[in-house]
Amino acid sequence: DFYSNPNKRARIKIVVATYSLLQNRSAAARVLKEFQFKCIIVDESHNLKERNSQRCKLAMPLLKEAKRLILLSGTPALARPVELWAQLHCINSELFGSYTAF
């Protein structure tokens, strides 16, 4: 009913979603696109390191549209700093423009 009833979705104040929901075949991923989030908190944000992954492609537009974005990760990014691009681009796409320039 949540997926098909916009009135129920309009009353929702908090959404908790897992990375596994961020797949093209997921009805939840399609519904999440309809929300206009004021704040998104991303735990284990290092999971968004591969910009061409399905997960990252579905998450980035949501994250960029949020008024506030908090990225949490305890995993150091020492091996490949380029893996930080997707996260930084979501925070400030003007400062961290294209992947190639980064």
C-alpha positions as CSV (number, residue, x, y, z in Angstrom):
1,D,0.0,0.0,0.0
2,F,2.9,2.3,0.7
3,Y,4.2,2.0,-2.9
4,S,0.8,2.8,-4.5
5,N,-0.7,5.3,-2.0
6,P,0.7,8.8,-2.3
7,N,-1.4,10.0,0.7
8,K,0.4,7.5,3.0
9,R,3.8,8.6,1.7
10,A,3.0,12.2,2.3
11,R,2.7,11.6,6.0
12,I,6.0,9.9,6.3
13,K,8.6,11.9,8.3
14,I,11.5,9.4,8.5
15,V,12.7,6.8,6.0
16,V,15.3,4.1,6.8
17,A,16.6,2.3,3.7
18,T,19.4,-0.1,3.1
19,Y,21.8,-0.2,0.2
20,S,20.1,-3.3,-1.1
21,L,17.0,-1.3,-1.9
22,L,19.0,0.8,-4.4
23,Q,18.6,-1.5,-7.3
24,N,16.7,-0.8,-10.6
25,R,14.3,-3.6,-10.0
26,S,13.3,-2.3,-6.5
27,A,9.9,-0.7,-6.1
28,A,11.3,1.1,-3.0
29,A,14.1,2.8,-5.2
30,R,11.4,4.1,-7.5
31,V,9.3,5.5,-4.6
32,L,12.3,7.1,-2.9
33,K,12.8,9.3,-6.0
34,E,9.5,10.9,-5.3
35,F,10.5,12.1,-1.8
36,Q,12.1,15.5,-1.3
37,F,14.3,14.8,1.6
38,K,15.3,17.6,4.0
39,C,18.2,15.6,5.4
40,I,19.8,12.3,4.4
41,I,22.3,10.5,6.6
42,V,24.3,7.9,4.8
43,D,26.0,5.3,7.0
44,E,28.9,3.4,5.5
45,S,29.2,6.0,2.7
46,H,32.3,4.4,1.4
47,N,29.9,2.0,-0.3
48,L,29.3,4.7,-2.8
49,K,32.9,4.6,-4.1
50,E,32.2,3.2,-7.6
51,R,30.5,6.0,-9.6
52,N,29.3,3.6,-12.3
53,S,27.6,1.1,-10.0
54,Q,23.9,0.8,-10.0
55,R,23.8,1.7,-6.3
56,C,25.7,4.9,-6.8
57,K,23.7,5.9,-9.9
58,L,20.5,5.5,-7.9
59,A,21.8,7.2,-4.8
60,M,23.5,10.2,-6.2
61,P,20.4,12.0,-7.5
62,L,18.7,11.5,-4.1
63,L,21.7,12.7,-2.2
64,K,22.3,15.8,-4.4
65,E,18.6,16.9,-4.0
66,A,18.6,16.7,-0.2
67,K,18.8,20.0,1.6
68,R,21.3,18.5,4.1
69,L,23.6,15.6,3.6
70,I,25.6,13.7,6.2
71,L,28.1,11.0,5.1
72,L,29.4,8.6,7.7
73,S,32.3,6.2,7.2
74,G,34.9,4.7,9.4
75,T,36.8,3.3,6.5
76,P,39.9,5.2,5.4
77,A,40.2,6.0,1.7
78,L,44.0,5.6,1.4
79,A,44.3,3.3,-1.6
80,R,42.4,5.3,-4.3
81,P,41.4,8.9,-3.5
82,V,39.3,8.9,-6.7
83,E,36.9,6.6,-4.8
84,L,35.9,9.7,-2.8
85,W,34.6,11.5,-5.9
86,A,31.0,10.3,-5.8
87,Q,30.6,11.3,-2.1
88,L,32.3,14.7,-2.5
89,H,30.3,15.4,-5.7
90,C,27.1,14.8,-3.8
91,I,28.1,17.3,-1.1
92,N,29.2,20.0,-3.6
93,S,28.9,19.3,-7.3
94,E,30.3,22.7,-8.2
95,L,33.5,22.4,-6.1
96,F,34.0,18.7,-7.1
97,G,32.8,18.9,-10.7
98,S,33.6,16.2,-13.2
99,Y,35.1,12.8,-12.3
100,T,37.8,13.4,-14.9
101,A,38.9,16.8,-13.4
102,F,39.0,15.3,-10.0
